[in-house]
Amino acid sequence: MIFLALDTSTEACSVALSYHGQLLAFDEVCPQQHSKRILPMVQQLLADAGIGLHQVNGIIFGRGPGSFTGVRIGVSVAQGLAFGVDVPLYGVSTLAAMAQAAAQQHAAKQVIAAIDARMAEVYMAVYTLNAKGVMQASTPEVAAKPAALPSAITDLQLDPGVIGVGTGWQTYGDALSLLKPATIASDILYPSAQFMLPYSLDAWQHGHFVAAEHAEPVYVRDEVTWQKLPGR
């Protein structure tokens, strides 16, 4: 199986390819440059691997949460690529991708992933490693102020060695630590497409990939996303 993954949900832009037992990935922090960088990165990735887009079995995209514009760009690019070669899509949570990075880079068993959501809020969820070595959500994904996290997160009993990842810990570390102390993995600030790939095979085997027209972002904070301007 050959899977292509891409993500533009945060300040980072990333692409990754799983092919013939190999992994190739590019990551770049390029705020507000995602629409210019993502397709050249995909093209370079495929060229370096000697793979044509038509050989890809499925495309994985970062479905959010994250920057509303960034999430939308990622979904749109994934849909465009998928339409072009008639392959299905699967969306992976950006929070889950960061948790998976902690599992693979720090041997984490439990992770609190938090992205700075602006407006004094974080996108957050807790993840626990399953028997297959893949992080699975233990709580819903939420958008909340650090001092007002929902009970689904504050009441959850965590392991002593729980690891915190993401820009939320950099921005609101003191407030979050008061509620949920964690060891911060400061090298994992953003989601990376390569850590979305571990979700692909299981999703494929269980029929979770969808046609391009059915791929949808997950904003978490939908009521803000679709606010109309005055007079519109």
ZIRAHU-V346583 format. One record per residue. RES is the residue in one small letter. PHI is phi in degrees with one decimal (NA if undefined). NEAR is the number of other ideal C-beta (glycine too) atoms within 10 Angstrom. Layout:
# ZIRAHU-V346583
res | phi | near
RES | PHI | NEAR
RES | PHI | NEAR
This chain:
# ZIRAHU-V346583
res | phi | near
m | NA | 12
i | -120.2 | 17
f | -123.5 | 23
l | -107.9 | 29
a | -126.8 | 29
l | -147.7 | 28
d | -150.1 | 34
t | -135.0 | 32
s | -76.3 | 33
t | -127.6 | 28
e | -64.0 | 19
a | -88.6 | 23
c | -127.1 | 28
s | -146.2 | 27
v | -137.9 | 28
a | -153.2 | 23
l | -136.6 | 24
s | -108.2 | 24
y | -150.2 | 18
h | 49.7 | 8
g | 77.9 | 5
q | -114.0 | 8
l | -128.9 | 11
l | -130.4 | 16
a | -145.5 | 17
f | -125.5 | 20
d | -130.1 | 17
e | -149.4 | 14
v | -89.3 | 12
c | -146.9 | 15
p | -52.1 | 11
q | 63.6 | 10
q | -117.7 | 13
h | -59.6 | 25
s | -65.0 | 15
k | -87.4 | 10
r | -95.4 | 15
i | -64.7 | 25
l | -68.0 | 14
p | -59.1 | 11
m | -65.7 | 22
v | -62.3 | 20
q | -62.0 | 12
q | -66.4 | 13
l | -60.3 | 20
l | -64.1 | 19
a | -63.9 | 10
d | -64.7 | 11
a | -85.1 | 18
g | 70.0 | 8
i | -114.7 | 17
g | -91.1 | 11
l | -57.4 | 16
h | -68.1 | 9
q | -87.4 | 14
v | -73.5 | 20
n | -81.1 | 15
g | -160.1 | 21
i | -118.5 | 26
i | -106.1 | 27
f | -129.9 | 28
g | -73.7 | 33
r | -86.6 | 26
g | 103.2 | 31
p | -75.6 | 27
g | 163.6 | 31
s | -61.4 | 22
f | -59.0 | 18
t | -65.8 | 13
g | -61.8 | 25
v | -60.7 | 26
r | -63.7 | 19
i | -61.0 | 20
g | -60.6 | 29
v | -64.4 | 24
s | -64.1 | 16
v | -64.7 | 20
a | -60.9 | 27
q | -64.2 | 19
g | -61.2 | 11
l | -64.2 | 21
a | -66.4 | 24
f | -60.6 | 13
g | -64.0 | 11
v | -121.6 | 13
d | 56.1 | 9
v | -121.7 | 21
p | -83.6 | 18
l | -123.8 | 23
y | -144.0 | 22
g | -95.0 | 25
v | -118.6 | 24
s | -62.2 | 27
t | -65.0 | 32
l | -66.3 | 33
a | -63.6 | 25
a | -62.9 | 30
m | -67.8 | 31
a | -63.9 | 31
q | -65.3 | 31
a | -61.0 | 25
a | -65.8 | 28
a | -65.0 | 23
q | -82.7 | 13
q | -100.1 | 14
h | -128.6 | 16
a | 55.2 | 10
a | -69.9 | 26
k | -101.9 | 15
q | -142.2 | 21
v | -138.4 | 32
i | -106.0 | 31
a | -97.3 | 31
a | -141.8 | 30
i | -110.2 | 31
d | -62.6 | 20
a | -97.5 | 24
r | 63.7 | 12
m | 50.2 | 9
a | 61.4 | 14
e | -125.8 | 20
v | -126.4 | 25
y | -90.7 | 28
m | -148.4 | 30
a | -161.1 | 25
v | -107.0 | 24
y | -126.8 | 28
t | -129.5 | 19
l | -71.6 | 18
n | -93.7 | 11
a | -66.0 | 5
k | -90.3 | 9
g | 80.5 | 10
v | -119.8 | 16
m | -72.3 | 30
q | -125.1 | 13
a | -66.2 | 15
s | -100.5 | 18
t | -138.7 | 19
p | -68.3 | 12
e | -77.9 | 19
v | -130.7 | 20
a | -119.9 | 18
a | -156.7 | 17
k | -71.1 | 13
p | -53.6 | 22
a | -83.5 | 11
a | -133.7 | 10
l | -67.9 | 20
p | -67.1 | 12
s | -61.9 | 8
a | -57.6 | 13
i | -97.5 | 20
t | -66.9 | 11
d | -88.3 | 9
l | -72.8 | 15
q | -78.5 | 5
l | -108.2 | 16
d | -68.3 | 12
p | -58.9 | 8
g | -96.3 | 12
v | -58.8 | 20
i | -111.9 | 24
g | -103.6 | 26
v | -133.2 | 31
g | 106.8 | 29
t | -65.7 | 21
g | -60.2 | 25
w | -73.1 | 27
q | -74.6 | 13
t | -84.4 | 18
y | -124.8 | 20
g | -56.2 | 16
d | -64.0 | 9
a | -66.7 | 15
l | -68.6 | 22
s | -65.8 | 14
l | -64.7 | 10
l | -93.4 | 13
k | -139.8 | 18
p | -58.2 | 12
a | -152.7 | 22
t | -85.3 | 13
i | -85.0 | 16
a | -93.2 | 19
s | -69.2 | 11
d | -86.4 | 10
i | -115.7 | 26
l | -100.0 | 20
y | -127.9 | 23
p | -69.9 | 33
s | -130.0 | 26
a | -57.2 | 28
q | -63.3 | 23
f | -91.8 | 27
m | -90.0 | 29
l | -61.8 | 21
p | -59.7 | 21
y | -87.1 | 23
s | -71.8 | 23
l | -65.1 | 15
d | -62.9 | 13
a | -63.1 | 18
w | -65.2 | 17
q | -65.0 | 9
h | -98.7 | 8
g | 69.2 | 8
h | -90.7 | 14
f | -69.8 | 21
v | -127.5 | 16
a | -64.8 | 13
a | -53.4 | 19
e | -69.4 | 10
h | -101.4 | 10
a | -71.9 | 21
e | -133.9 | 13
p | -77.7 | 23
v | -124.4 | 19
y | -88.6 | 20
v | 70.3 | 24
r | -105.0 | 17
d | -59.9 | 12
e | -64.2 | 8
v | -81.8 | 14
t | -56.1 | 13
w | -106.0 | 8
q | -62.5 | 8
k | -86.6 | 6
l | -73.0 | 5
p | -54.8 | 4
g | 84.7 | 4
r | -92.6 | 5
